Amino acid sequence: MSIEVKNLLKVYGEQKAVNNISFSVNKGEIVGFLGPNGAGKSTTMKIITGYLHASAGEAFVCGINVAADPLATKKKIGYLPELNALYYEMYVKEYLGFIAETHKIQNPKDKINNAIELTGLTVESKKKIGQLSKGYKQRVGLAAALIHDPEVLILDEPTSGLDPNQIIEIRDVIKKQGKNKTVLFSSHILQEVEAICDRVIIINKGNLVANDTLTNLRKGSSTNIVKVEFKQVVTEAQLKELTAVNSIYNSDPNNWQLATDDPDLLRKQIRDLELRHSLDVVSLQNEKQSLEEVFRSLTNNPVNN
């Protein structure tokens, strides 16, 4: 296993930022690390990378205990932190040269050019970092994480600040890297996680609440989504008459998504509603639960420590 976390605990005063969590990530896996703000994602990543010490438990990278030999593990890791600290007065190539020198890279020019091309920095590579947009600054951080060809990539919000086209480009970079590296990355863009990952780890208030494939997470949830389109405008108040509904979402007054534990009962109730209010149902269909609904169901409930 390239990343292994055993009973990891991090305490700040009386607050458990990370509460006795365990998981592993294998080579060739791209795993999404999810949770609400303040859940403990960044803290866990900083412990794995050796930037923070755990209060208890252990973290291993490529079989090396992070606490016992942090320098050796840092050589194995490419890390892009959430707060991407850069030297704004340095030119892009100058900064990447500095990072290459830190890693004692042989033939640094080739590695620098490769990292620039890989992250789409070519057109901006002759500028000072301070002159770059937020999205291109993020690319510089990613190039720095990749320049020494690490075995493990740990990326904390890697597409933060990028526009939709840039997100797709960086997503492709991550997918390519995941073929022969281990990638653990966090993101608040759940569609991005669905596009890249086969497995996700979700933590909430420092506790591990899920560690499974997307397919199994969707299957394991008791909540189903029923999508219904009406010919007429329908109000939320009318839909609240349906006792089988847990929650209601809509994109417009004719199209609604209804969360339920009993889709068959809900479909019957919708037909009854149609008759009572002289409505016309254009379409009615069950839908697989998205990662967003799974995430909500796992993180909206309080966790007892």
C-alpha positions as CSV (number, residue, x, y, z in Angstrom):
1,M,0.0,0.0,0.0
2,S,1.3,3.5,-0.9
3,I,-0.6,5.3,1.8
4,E,-1.7,3.7,5.0
5,V,-3.3,5.4,8.0
6,K,-3.8,3.5,11.3
7,N,-6.0,4.9,14.1
8,L,-4.9,8.5,13.4
9,L,-5.8,11.0,16.1
10,K,-5.2,14.7,16.1
11,V,-6.4,16.8,19.1
12,Y,-6.3,20.5,19.6
13,G,-7.2,21.3,23.2
14,E,-10.5,19.5,23.7
15,Q,-11.3,19.4,20.0
16,K,-10.7,16.1,18.0
17,A,-9.8,17.4,14.5
18,V,-9.2,13.8,13.4
19,N,-10.7,11.0,15.5
20,N,-9.1,7.6,15.3
21,I,-9.4,7.1,11.5
22,S,-7.9,4.3,9.4
23,F,-7.7,3.8,5.6
24,S,-5.3,2.8,2.9
25,V,-4.7,3.8,-0.8
26,N,-3.0,1.5,-3.3
27,K,-0.7,2.3,-6.2
28,G,-2.8,3.1,-9.3
29,E,-5.7,4.3,-7.3
30,I,-7.2,7.8,-7.4
31,V,-9.2,8.3,-4.2
32,G,-11.4,11.3,-3.4
33,F,-11.1,12.5,0.1
34,L,-14.3,14.3,1.0
35,G,-16.0,16.1,3.9
36,P,-17.6,19.4,4.9
37,N,-15.4,22.4,5.8
38,G,-13.7,21.7,9.1
39,A,-14.1,17.9,8.8
40,G,-10.4,17.2,9.2
41,K,-9.4,16.6,5.6
42,S,-6.5,19.1,5.4
43,T,-5.3,18.0,8.9
44,T,-5.1,14.4,7.8
45,M,-3.3,15.3,4.6
46,K,-0.8,17.4,6.6
47,I,-0.1,14.5,8.9
48,I,0.4,12.1,6.0
49,T,2.9,14.5,4.4
50,G,4.8,15.1,7.6
51,Y,3.8,18.8,8.1
52,L,1.8,18.0,11.2
53,H,2.4,15.5,14.0
54,A,-0.4,13.2,15.0
55,S,-1.5,13.0,18.6
56,A,-1.8,9.3,18.3
57,G,-1.8,6.6,15.6
58,E,0.5,6.2,12.6
59,A,0.8,7.1,8.9
60,F,2.9,5.3,6.3
61,V,3.9,6.3,2.8
62,C,5.4,3.6,0.6
63,G,5.9,1.5,3.8
64,I,7.8,4.2,5.6
65,N,6.6,5.6,8.9
66,V,6.0,9.3,8.4
67,A,6.8,10.2,12.0
68,A,10.0,8.1,12.1
69,D,11.4,9.3,8.8
70,P,9.6,12.4,7.5
71,L,12.4,13.4,5.1
72,A,12.3,10.0,3.3
73,T,8.5,10.2,3.0
74,K,8.6,13.7,1.6
75,K,10.8,12.4,-1.2
76,K,8.1,10.0,-2.2
77,I,5.3,12.6,-2.1
78,G,4.1,15.4,-4.4
79,Y,2.0,17.7,-2.2
80,L,-0.2,20.6,-3.3
81,P,-1.6,22.2,-0.1
82,E,-4.9,24.0,0.0
83,L,-3.1,27.3,0.7
84,N,-0.7,27.2,-2.1
85,A,2.3,29.2,-0.8
86,L,4.4,30.6,-3.7
87,Y,7.2,33.2,-4.1
88,Y,5.5,35.9,-6.1
89,E,8.7,37.7,-7.1
90,M,10.2,34.7,-8.8
91,Y,9.6,33.8,-12.4
92,V,7.7,30.5,-13.1
93,K,10.8,28.7,-14.4
94,E,13.0,30.2,-11.7
95,Y,10.6,28.9,-9.0
96,L,10.4,25.4,-10.5
97,G,14.2,25.4,-10.8
98,F,14.4,26.2,-7.1
99,I,12.0,23.3,-6.3
100,A,14.1,21.0,-8.6
101,E,17.3,22.0,-6.8
102,T,15.6,21.3,-3.4
103,H,14.9,17.7,-4.6
104,K,18.4,17.4,-6.1
105,I,16.9,16.5,-9.5
106,Q,19.3,15.4,-12.3
107,N,18.8,17.2,-15.6
108,P,16.4,19.8,-14.0
109,K,15.8,21.6,-17.3
110,D,14.0,18.6,-18.8
111,K,12.0,18.1,-15.7
112,I,11.0,21.7,-15.5
113,N,9.9,21.8,-19.1
114,N,8.0,18.6,-18.7
115,A,6.1,19.9,-15.6
116,I,5.3,23.2,-17.4
117,E,3.9,21.3,-20.4
118,L,2.0,18.8,-18.3
119,T,0.2,21.5,-16.3
120,G,-0.5,23.8,-19.3
121,L,1.8,26.6,-18.1
122,T,3.7,27.1,-21.4
123,V,2.1,30.4,-22.3
124,E,2.7,31.9,-18.9
125,S,6.1,30.3,-18.1
126,K,8.1,33.5,-18.7
127,K,6.1,35.6,-16.2
128,K,6.6,36.3,-12.5
129,I,4.3,34.2,-10.4
130,G,2.8,37.4,-8.9
131,Q,1.5,38.3,-12.4
132,L,-0.5,35.1,-12.8
133,S,-4.2,34.6,-12.3
134,K,-5.3,32.5,-9.3
135,G,-5.8,29.5,-11.7
136,Y,-2.3,29.7,-13.1
137,K,-0.8,30.1,-9.7
138,Q,-2.6,26.8,-8.8
139,R,-1.0,25.2,-11.9
140,V,2.5,26.4,-10.7
141,G,1.8,24.6,-7.4
142,L,0.8,21.5,-9.2
143,A,3.9,21.6,-11.4
144,A,6.0,21.9,-8.3
145,A,4.3,18.8,-6.8
146,L,5.0,16.8,-10.0
147,I,8.5,17.9,-10.8
148,H,10.4,15.2,-9.0
149,D,8.1,12.4,-10.4
150,P,6.8,11.3,-6.9
151,E,5.2,7.9,-6.3
152,V,2.4,9.5,-4.3
153,L,0.4,12.7,-5.0
154,I,-1.6,14.4,-2.3
155,L,-3.6,17.2,-3.7
156,D,-5.7,19.5,-1.4
157,E,-8.4,21.2,-3.6
158,P,-6.2,21.0,-6.8
159,T,-8.7,22.8,-9.0
160,S,-9.5,25.7,-6.7
161,G,-9.7,29.0,-8.6
162,L,-9.7,27.3,-12.1
163,D,-12.3,28.0,-14.7
164,P,-14.4,25.1,-16.2
165,N,-12.0,24.6,-19.1
166,Q,-9.0,24.6,-16.8
167,I,-10.7,22.1,-14.4
168,I,-11.1,19.7,-17.2
169,E,-7.5,20.0,-18.2
170,I,-6.2,19.5,-14.7
171,R,-8.6,16.6,-14.2
172,D,-7.0,15.0,-17.2
173,V,-3.6,15.5,-15.7
174,I,-4.7,13.8,-12.5
175,K,-6.2,10.9,-14.3
176,K,-3.0,10.3,-16.3
177,Q,-0.9,10.5,-13.2
178,G,-3.2,8.0,-11.5
179,K,-2.2,5.3,-13.9
180,N,1.2,4.7,-12.3
181,K,1.0,6.8,-9.1
182,T,-1.1,6.9,-5.9
183,V,-3.4,9.9,-5.8
184,L,-5.3,11.1,-2.8
185,F,-7.1,14.4,-3.4
186,S,-9.8,16.5,-1.8
187,S,-12.4,18.6,-3.6
188,H,-15.6,20.4,-3.0
189,I,-16.6,19.8,-6.6
190,L,-18.4,16.5,-6.3
191,Q,-18.9,16.2,-10.1
192,E,-15.2,16.3,-10.4
193,V,-14.8,13.5,-7.9
194,E,-17.4,11.4,-9.8
195,A,-15.5,12.0,-13.0
196,I,-12.1,10.9,-11.7
197,C,-12.5,8.5,-8.8
198,D,-13.8,4.9,-8.3
199,R,-13.5,5.2,-4.6
200,V,-14.1,7.9,-2.0
201,I,-13.3,8.4,1.6
202,I,-15.7,10.7,3.5
203,I,-15.0,12.1,6.9
204,N,-17.3,14.2,9.1
205,K,-16.3,16.1,12.2
206,G,-13.0,14.1,12.3
207,N,-14.8,10.7,12.0
208,L,-14.6,8.3,9.0
209,V,-18.2,7.8,7.8
210,A,-17.5,6.1,4.4
211,N,-14.8,4.3,2.5
212,D,-16.1,2.6,-0.5
213,T,-16.6,2.7,-4.3
214,L,-19.1,5.1,-5.7
215,T,-21.3,2.2,-6.9
216,N,-21.5,0.6,-3.5
217,L,-22.2,4.0,-1.7
218,R,-25.1,4.6,-4.0
219,K,-26.4,1.1,-3.5
220,G,-26.0,1.2,0.2
221,S,-28.1,4.3,0.8
222,S,-31.7,3.8,1.6
223,T,-32.6,7.2,0.0
224,N,-33.8,7.2,-3.6
225,I,-34.5,10.1,-6.0
226,V,-37.7,10.3,-8.0
227,K,-37.7,12.9,-10.8
228,V,-41.0,14.2,-11.8
229,E,-41.9,16.7,-14.5
230,F,-45.4,18.3,-14.6
231,K,-47.0,20.1,-17.5
232,Q,-48.3,22.8,-15.1
233,V,-46.5,24.8,-12.5
234,V,-46.5,23.0,-9.2
235,T,-45.7,24.5,-5.8
236,E,-43.5,23.0,-3.1
237,A,-46.5,23.3,-0.7
238,Q,-48.4,20.9,-3.0
239,L,-45.5,18.4,-3.0
240,K,-45.4,18.5,0.8
241,E,-48.7,16.7,0.8
242,L,-46.8,13.6,-0.3
243,T,-46.0,11.8,3.0
244,A,-43.3,9.6,1.3
245,V,-41.1,12.6,0.5
246,N,-38.0,13.2,2.7
247,S,-36.7,16.3,0.9
248,I,-37.5,18.3,-2.2
249,Y,-35.3,20.0,-4.8
250,N,-36.3,21.7,-8.0
251,S,-34.7,23.3,-11.1
252,D,-37.9,25.1,-12.1
253,P,-41.6,25.0,-11.1
254,N,-42.3,22.2,-13.5
255,N,-39.3,19.9,-12.7
256,W,-38.8,18.4,-9.3
257,Q,-36.4,15.9,-7.6
258,L,-38.0,14.1,-4.6
259,A,-35.9,12.1,-2.1
260,T,-37.7,9.2,-0.6
261,D,-37.1,5.9,1.2
262,D,-40.0,4.2,-0.6
263,P,-40.0,5.1,-4.3
264,D,-43.0,2.9,-5.1
265,L,-45.2,4.5,-2.5
266,L,-44.1,8.0,-3.7
267,R,-45.0,7.2,-7.3
268,K,-48.5,6.2,-6.2
269,Q,-48.8,9.3,-4.1
270,I,-47.8,11.5,-7.1
271,R,-50.5,9.9,-9.2
272,D,-53.0,10.6,-6.5
273,L,-51.8,14.2,-6.4
274,E,-52.2,14.4,-10.1
275,L,-55.8,13.5,-9.9
276,R,-56.6,15.7,-6.9
277,H,-55.2,18.8,-8.4
278,S,-56.0,18.0,-12.1
279,L,-52.3,18.0,-13.0
280,D,-50.6,16.3,-15.9
281,V,-47.4,14.3,-15.2
282,V,-45.1,14.5,-18.3
283,S,-42.5,12.1,-16.9
284,L,-41.8,10.2,-13.8
285,Q,-38.7,8.2,-13.2
286,N,-36.4,6.8,-10.5
287,E,-32.8,8.0,-10.6
288,K,-29.6,6.6,-9.1
289,Q,-28.6,8.6,-6.1
290,S,-25.8,11.0,-7.0
291,L,-22.6,11.5,-4.9
292,E,-24.1,14.8,-3.8
293,E,-27.1,13.1,-2.1
294,V,-24.8,10.4,-0.6
295,F,-22.6,13.1,0.8
296,R,-25.5,15.0,2.3
297,S,-26.9,11.9,3.9
298,L,-23.6,11.0,5.5
299,T,-22.6,14.5,6.7
300,N,-25.8,16.2,7.7
301,N,-26.2,14.0,10.8
302,P,-24.4,14.9,14.0
303,V,-21.5,12.5,14.9
304,N,-21.1,11.4,18.5
305,N,-17.4,11.4,19.6
